[in-house]
Amino acid sequence: MNGELIKPEPTPVRGTGILEVLGTFLRLGCLSFGGPVAHIGYFHAEFVGRRKWCDESTFAEIVALSQSMPGPASSQAGFALGILRAGWMGGVAAWVGFTMPSALLMLAFAFGHRFLTGSVGLGVVRGLQLVAAAVVAQAILAMRKALAPDAARVILALAAAVIVYFDVSTLAGIILGALGGFVLPRPQKQSMAPALPFRISRTAGLFAAMLFAALLIGLQAAASLSARKTGSSIQPIEVANAFYRTGALVFGGGHVVLPLLEKSVVARGWVDQQSFLSGYGAAQAVPGPLFTFAAYLGALIRPTLHPVAISALALGAIFLPGLLAVVAVLPFWSSLRERWYVQASLRGVNASVVGILVAALVGPVWHGAMHSFVDVVLAVAAFGALVRWKAPPWAVVVGMLGISIVRPFL
């Protein structure tokens, strides 16, 4: 070992540097609408096609790795691409550039949505809630095809949905998936792509893994102690723990974060159900990662610090475990990915993710947004626009807002 934790080997292209990474991902953060799958498409066009930062096999491995760990898949892929291009600070620059545009928009919505009063304000809130229902249903459909394509995995997904719906715990659903993966039919052995062109020492990977676990355990212990001392007053350490645990337990990224965040902030009384669903609907209309929903929720919580500070704390806490997971796994990925038991467990976890989304749709999303037959019709229409006519989410948000605002006057 030469003392350095990482020596990325980027493709030798002129202009390599942190500012280049920051500028590129900032532009993508402003333009990448459509959720994690669409983000991967944007990344492929930019970094494999246009800029040629990596080849097809390297890009495919980065995407596979990011989808196999807890956390936001597209942000983790961007973080890895930033490291590949410009080292540690390149990874940070990629995360900042891709995350900040939507985080700032969600923070602005957190301060502005309180002024949405009267029939117009009610229409905006109702429209965002209906969009949230349609988007979650679309995510379930797309993820079912990719992650639960056969009867065995559909059954596993339904079992996880029942567990989560009856409030056992989301983690129990994930564990069920991990164990259930061992009884799934094993796929035919496929040839593996070459190892990723990173040089991250195992020391760095082990340190990131230990920090991941230490924060998961330590924040929980500190939050429990703080809650006993302060009673009903919400402390920053409790917020950090709630959002860190959410980021650490979300497999599949994107919309899967909904049920975990609902249990973390709505069930505890930190944020009311209507504000939660309104913010989730607004998150569909902004570019970038859906995890920036945490910035909105953090600003609505009323602990001892300023709302902007808590927003930043929630945002950092929910992303940190996923980024630590990337660093922890990269040095070991080439050998881990060939283990049959790792592949089996991941297939099961991916199937259970679909079930967790089903529980979220039937539970907080549907119950919170559907108040009449017209609401159901509008939600189905929004779903049809997304799935049948491939309308971009922001366009569906705009259309549903317009209908919901004029609806009381008809």
Buried (B, 14 or more C-beta within 10 A) or exposed (E): EEEEBBEBEBBEEEEBBBEBBBBBBBBBBBEBBBBBBBBBEBBBEBBBEEBEBBEEBBBBBBBBBBBBBBBBBBBBBBBBBBBBBBBBBBBBBBBBBBBBBBBBBBBBBBBEBEEBEEEBBBBBBBBBBBBBBBBBBBBBBBBBEEBBEEEBBBBBBBBBBBBBBEEEEBBBBBBBBBBBBEEBEEEEEEEEBEEBBBBBBEEBBBBBBEBBBEBBEBBBEBBEEBBEEBEEEBBBBBBBBBBBBBBBBBBBBBBBBBBBBBBBBBEEEBBEBBBBBBBBBBBBBBBBBBBBBBBBBBBBBEBEBEBBBBBBBBBBBBBBBBBBBBBBBBBBBBEBBEEEEBBBBBBBBBBBBBBBBBBBBBBBBBEBBBEEEEBBEBBBBBBBBBBEEEBBBBBBBBBBBEBBBEBEEE
